[in-house]
Amino acid sequence: MSQVTICPTCGGTSKFKASEGKTIYQAIQDDDLLKKVGQLKKAMEKFKAKADALEKELIALKQA
């Protein structure tokens, strides 16, 4: 997943890429941004489910 940041030139939302000592900003359209937010929400939901499962397992291990 690419990094998203604010462009220092125009102040718009942009993709950030650094290669060979050069920094490249590519503007993101609103629909691209919404897709990126959706991806982040799905990733957070998966992380939360894993964290909840590990917390339950830890509680069970402490009780044993």
LINTADA-V258413 format. One record per pair of residues at least 24 apart in sequence whose C-alpha atoms are under 10 Angstrom apart, sorted by the first residue. I is the first residue (numbers start at 0). J is the second residue. Records with the same first field share a line. If there is no record, write none. Layout:
I = J ; J
This chain:
0 = 35 ; 38 ; 39
1 = 35
2 = 35
3 = 27 ; 32 ; 35
